[in-house]
Amino acid sequence: MTPRCRHFGVCGGCRLQDMSYEDQVALKRERLCELLKRISHAGPKAFHASPEPWYYRNKMEFSFQDVFPAPAAGEDPMLLGLKVRNRWDKVMNLEECHLMSPEVPKLIAAVHAWARREGLEPYNLHKHTGFLRHLLVREGKNTGERLVNILTTEGKFPKDSFLQAVRSACPATTVLRGVHAEASDVAVSKGVEVLYGPGTITEKLLGRSFRVSPYSFCQTNTKGAEVLYGLIRSWVGPIKPKTLLDLYCGGGGITLSVADLCERVMGVELVESAIEDARHNAAANTVTNCDFMAAKVEDILPGLAAQKIDVDCVITDPPRSGLHPSAAKALKDMAPLWVIYVSCNPKAMVEDLRRLSDLYDIHAVEGVDLFPHTDHMESAALLRRIY
């Protein structure tokens, strides 16, 4: 199959564009089956395709870079786009992309031209010098709101011209600037300066409104997340938990999606700004049976287990590395009757299911493709305590 994007094969963003989407879904289901065979499980009950295989992402991060070691005569010294495949230290100019929105290439071109006009220096990952670092874009797929956040090192920033460049190419409802002075190559900053708009955007999932800050964790595929959250609701509903604990809750997406099915819900998340969003989202949706705690799961869960808090169901959506060993041990000590394990890394999920297998049986596993044209997938498992 002919790839849709001209950058295919060079760009690190997509690896499966040369396959039909139907074949991609079949391949991911088979990969999930092979992983589950390691723990003698028959395979997923279902594997759900993304409702929209193109322009599905609600967040993307783009990097600035200079041409290293030096540009040729007449060569553009500024790079702005995604990383080259299998290269953490090399950026390619992005002229086309079908993952987020048709307006994204226009925005990148406008910001690129603005940076050249202003004579601003892109960041050099080898020397750790330069001014412009990342361009972060978020979009409310169900609301149409857009957030644009530029990250730089310390220094004077031409706000007015940047805002003009962004607004000429993208109907941004919030424009921000963050300062990231550390050497780490991550698109985050300790704070943001609001250049335009309220500083956040709103997204809607399953009829609920969610405030999204620049660094909030949200599932990157809004329509696919609605499929995933609907699946989780279908599992939580028959359980009828009195108390449900949502670990790694982010901005409360899953927590608030199941709150009406429980008497009480508690969410735990390390990132304080995400907890602030979760509390705001609960209030905005008039959900009154939720409590949120800003803490490391591996730090707080042993204490909750020691207190013998009566929890009927735990939902856990850990990072790609899976459950921290102390969190897995504390989860077994707490021993809720039901556990719902959500993962963007099915390999790590399978290893954690093996770790929990002396106390839990697997009742169901399903996959959801939240990442079309990439190797990644989302999976969810429903576990019931054996005794």
C-alpha positions in Angstrom: 0.0 0.0 0.0 1.3 3.5 -0.9 1.9 5.5 2.2 -0.2 8.7 2.5 2.6 10.9 3.8 5.7 12.0 1.9 7.8 11.7 5.0 7.1 8.0 5.5 10.3 6.0 6.1 12.2 9.0 7.4 9.9 10.4 10.1 9.7 8.6 13.4 6.0 9.4 13.8 4.5 6.5 11.7 5.8 3.1 10.9 2.8 1.2 9.5 1.5 3.6 6.9 2.4 1.2 4.1 -0.2 -1.2 5.5 -4.0 -0.9 5.1 -5.6 0.2 8.4 -7.6 -3.1 8.5 -4.2 -5.0 8.3 -2.8 -2.8 11.0 -5.6 -3.7 13.4 -5.2 -7.4 12.6 -1.5 -7.2 13.2 -1.9 -5.5 16.6 -4.5 -8.0 17.7 -2.1 -10.9 16.7 0.7 -9.2 18.7 -1.5 -8.9 21.7 -2.5 -12.6 21.3 1.2 -13.6 21.2 1.9 -11.7 24.4 -1.0 -13.2 26.2 0.2 -16.7 25.3 3.1 -16.1 27.6 0.7 -16.3 30.5 -1.5 -19.0 28.9 -4.3 -16.7 28.1 -6.4 -17.4 25.0 -6.3 -13.8 23.7 -8.4 -10.7 23.6 -12.1 -11.0 23.5 -12.2 -8.1 21.1 -9.8 -5.6 19.5 -11.4 -2.2 18.7 -10.2 -0.1 15.8 -9.8 3.6 16.2 -13.1 5.4 15.1 -10.9 7.7 13.1 -7.7 6.4 11.6 -6.5 9.8 10.3 -6.2 13.2 12.1 -7.0 11.5 15.4 -4.4 12.9 17.7 -5.3 15.7 20.2 -1.7 16.4 21.2 1.7 16.6 19.4 5.1 17.8 20.3 7.5 19.2 17.7 11.2 20.0 18.2 13.4 22.9 17.1 17.0 22.1 16.1 19.9 23.7 14.3 21.7 22.0 11.4 24.6 20.3 13.1 27.6 20.7 12.8 26.9 23.6 10.4 24.5 24.3 7.5 25.8 24.3 4.0 25.9 27.6 2.0 22.3 28.8 1.5 20.9 26.0 3.6 18.1 26.7 6.1 19.8 26.6 9.5 16.5 26.0 11.3 14.8 22.6 11.7 11.2 22.3 13.2 9.3 19.1 13.1 9.5 15.5 14.4 12.5 13.3 15.2 14.0 11.2 12.4 13.2 7.5 12.8 15.5 5.8 15.3 17.4 9.1 16.1 16.8 10.9 19.4 19.2 13.7 18.4 18.1 14.5 14.8 15.0 16.6 13.8 13.5 16.7 10.3 11.5 19.6 8.9 7.9 18.6 8.8 6.0 19.7 5.7 3.1 17.2 5.9 1.4 15.2 8.7 -1.9 13.4 8.8 -2.0 12.5 12.5 -3.5 15.6 14.2 -5.0 18.2 12.0 -4.6 19.6 8.4 -3.7 23.0 9.9 -0.7 21.6 11.8 1.8 21.8 8.8 0.5 25.4 8.3 1.2 26.3 11.9 4.7 24.7 11.7 5.5 26.7 8.5 4.3 29.9 10.1 6.3 29.4 13.3 9.4 28.4 11.3 9.2 31.5 9.2 8.6 33.7 12.3 11.7 32.3 14.0 13.8 33.0 10.9 12.5 36.6 10.7 13.2 37.2 14.3 16.7 35.7 14.0 16.1 33.3 16.9 18.5 30.4 17.5 17.2 26.8 17.6 18.4 24.6 20.4 21.5 22.3 19.9 21.1 19.0 21.7 24.8 18.3 21.6 26.1 21.7 22.9 23.0 22.5 25.0 22.9 26.0 23.6 20.2 27.9 21.7 16.8 29.5 22.5 13.9 27.7 20.8 13.2 24.1 22.0 9.7 22.7 21.5 6.3 23.6 20.0 3.4 21.8 21.8 0.0 21.7 20.2 -3.3 20.4 21.8 -6.7 20.2 20.3 -10.2 19.6 21.7 -11.5 17.2 19.1 -15.1 17.5 20.4 -14.9 21.2 21.2 -12.7 22.7 18.5 -10.5 24.5 21.0 -6.7 24.7 20.4 -3.7 25.3 22.6 -0.3 26.3 21.3 2.7 26.3 23.7 6.2 27.3 22.7 9.1 26.2 25.0 12.3 28.2 25.0 15.4 28.7 27.2 15.7 31.9 29.3 15.7 35.1 27.4 13.7 37.9 25.8 10.8 36.6 23.8 9.0 38.4 20.9 5.5 37.8 22.1 3.5 39.9 19.7 5.0 38.6 16.5 4.8 35.0 17.8 1.1 35.4 18.6 0.5 37.0 15.2 2.3 34.1 13.4 0.3 31.4 15.3 -3.1 33.1 14.8 -2.4 33.5 11.1 -2.2 29.8 10.6 -4.2 28.2 13.4 -7.4 29.3 15.2 -5.7 28.9 18.6 -7.9 29.7 21.6 -4.9 29.7 24.0 -1.3 30.6 23.3 1.5 30.0 25.9 5.2 30.3 26.4 7.1 28.1 28.8 10.8 28.2 29.8 12.7 25.0 29.9 16.3 25.6 30.9 17.4 22.1 31.8 19.4 19.8 29.5 16.7 17.1 29.4 15.0 16.9 26.0 11.4 17.0 27.2 8.6 19.4 26.3 7.8 20.6 29.8 8.3 23.7 31.9 7.8 24.6 35.5 5.3 27.3 34.6 3.8 29.0 31.6 3.1 32.6 30.5 -0.3 33.1 29.0 0.1 35.1 25.8 -3.5 34.7 24.7 -6.7 33.1 25.9 -7.5 31.4 29.3 -4.4 29.3 29.5 -6.2 25.9 29.1 -8.7 24.3 26.7 -11.8 22.2 27.2 -12.4 18.7 25.8 -15.6 16.6 26.1 -15.7 12.8 26.6 -18.8 10.8 27.1 -20.8 13.9 27.8 -18.4 15.3 30.4 -16.2 18.4 30.1 -12.5 18.2 31.0 -10.1 21.1 31.4 -6.8 20.3 29.7 -3.7 22.2 30.8 -0.5 22.2 28.6 1.1 19.3 30.4 -2.0 17.3 31.5 -2.1 13.6 30.7 -5.0 12.8 28.4 -5.4 9.9 26.0 -4.1 11.3 22.8 -7.0 9.8 20.7 -10.2 11.4 21.9 -12.6 9.3 19.9 -10.6 6.1 20.8 -10.6 7.1 24.4 -14.4 7.2 24.4 -14.3 3.6 23.2 -11.8 2.7 26.0 -13.8 4.5 28.7 -17.0 2.9 27.4 -15.4 -0.5 27.8 -14.2 0.3 31.3 -17.8 1.5 32.2 -19.2 -1.8 30.9 -16.9 -3.6 33.3 -17.5 -1.3 36.3 -21.3 -1.2 36.0 -22.0 -4.8 37.0 -19.5 -4.6 39.9 -21.4 -1.7 41.5 -18.4 -0.6 43.7 -18.9 1.1 46.9 -15.4 2.4 46.7 -13.2 2.6 43.6 -9.6 3.6 43.5 -8.2 5.0 40.2 -4.3 4.9 40.1 -2.4 7.2 37.8 -5.6 9.1 37.2 -4.2 12.1 35.3 -6.8 14.8 34.9 -9.5 12.4 36.0 -10.7 11.1 32.7 -11.4 7.6 33.8 -12.3 8.6 37.3 -15.1 10.9 36.3 -16.3 8.6 33.5 -17.1 5.9 36.1 -18.0 8.0 39.1 -21.8 7.7 38.6 -21.4 3.9 38.9 -19.8 4.1 42.3 -20.6 5.4 45.8 -17.1 6.8 46.2 -14.1 7.3 43.9 -10.5 8.2 44.8 -7.9 9.2 42.2 -4.1 9.3 42.7 -1.7 11.1 40.4 1.8 12.4 40.8 1.5 15.5 38.7 0.0 18.3 40.8 -1.3 20.3 37.9 -3.2 17.2 36.7 -4.8 16.8 40.1 -5.8 20.5 40.0 -7.4 19.7 36.6 -9.1 16.7 38.0 -10.6 18.6 40.9 -11.7 21.4 38.6 -13.3 18.8 36.2 -15.2 17.1 39.1 -16.6 20.5 40.1 -17.4 21.5 36.5 -19.3 18.3 36.0 -21.0 18.5 39.5 -19.5 15.2 40.5 -19.4 15.2 44.3 -18.3 11.7 45.2 -14.6 12.0 44.0 -11.4 12.7 46.0 -8.1 13.3 44.4 -4.6 13.0 45.9 -1.3 14.2 44.4 1.3 11.5 45.3 3.4 8.8 43.8 1.3 5.6 43.6 4.2 3.5 45.0 4.4 5.9 48.0 0.8 6.2 48.9 -0.6 2.7 48.0 1.3 0.8 50.8 -0.2 3.2 53.4 -3.7 2.8 52.0 -3.3 -1.0 52.1 -2.0 -0.9 55.6 -5.1 1.1 56.7 -7.2 -1.7 55.3 -9.4 0.7 53.4 -12.3 -1.3 51.9 -11.8 -0.9 48.2 -14.0 -3.0 45.9 -12.3 -2.1 42.6 -9.0 -0.6 41.6 -8.3 0.8 38.1 -4.7 1.2 37.3 -3.3 2.9 34.2 0.5 2.9 34.9 3.3 4.4 32.7 4.8 2.3 29.9 7.2 0.6 32.4 4.2 -0.9 34.2 3.5 -1.0 38.0 6.3 -0.1 40.3 7.2 -3.3 42.3 6.2 -1.7 45.6 2.9 -0.6 44.0 2.2 -4.2 42.8 2.9 -5.6 46.2 0.7 -3.0 47.9 -2.1 -3.8 45.4 -1.9 -7.4 46.4 -1.9 -6.5 50.1 -5.0 -4.4 49.5 -6.6 -7.3 47.6 -9.6 -5.6 46.1 -12.1 -8.0 44.6 -11.7 -6.5 41.1 -8.8 -4.9 39.3 -9.0 -3.2 35.9 -5.6 -2.9 34.3 -5.2 -0.4 31.5 -1.9 -0.1 29.5 -0.3 1.5 26.5 2.4 -1.2 26.7 0.9 -4.7 26.6 4.3 -6.3 27.1 4.5 -4.6 30.5 0.9 -5.4 31.2 1.4 -9.1 30.6 4.4 -9.1 33.0 2.3 -7.4 35.7 -0.6 -9.8 35.1 1.9 -12.7 35.7 3.0 -10.9 38.9 -0.6 -10.8 40.1 -1.6 -14.2 38.9 -1.3 -15.9 42.3 -4.2 -13.8 43.6 -6.2 -12.8 40.4 -7.8 -14.6 37.5 -8.1 -12.8 34.1 -11.8 -12.5 33.3 -11.4 -10.5 30.1 -8.9 -8.7 27.9 -9.7 -6.3 25.1 -7.5 -4.1 22.9 -8.2 -0.6 21.6 -6.1 1.0 18.8 -5.5 4.5 20.0 -2.4 4.9 17.8 -3.2 4.2 14.1 -0.1 3.9 11.8 2.2 3.3 14.7 3.4 0.2 16.5 1.5 1.2 19.7 -1.8 0.0 21.1 -3.9 0.2 24.2 -5.1 -2.8 26.1 -7.3 -3.4 29.2 -7.7 -6.4 31.4 -10.4 -7.3 33.9 -9.1 -9.3 36.9 -11.1 -11.0 39.7 -9.6 -12.1 43.0 -9.4 -15.9 43.3 -10.1 -16.1 47.0 
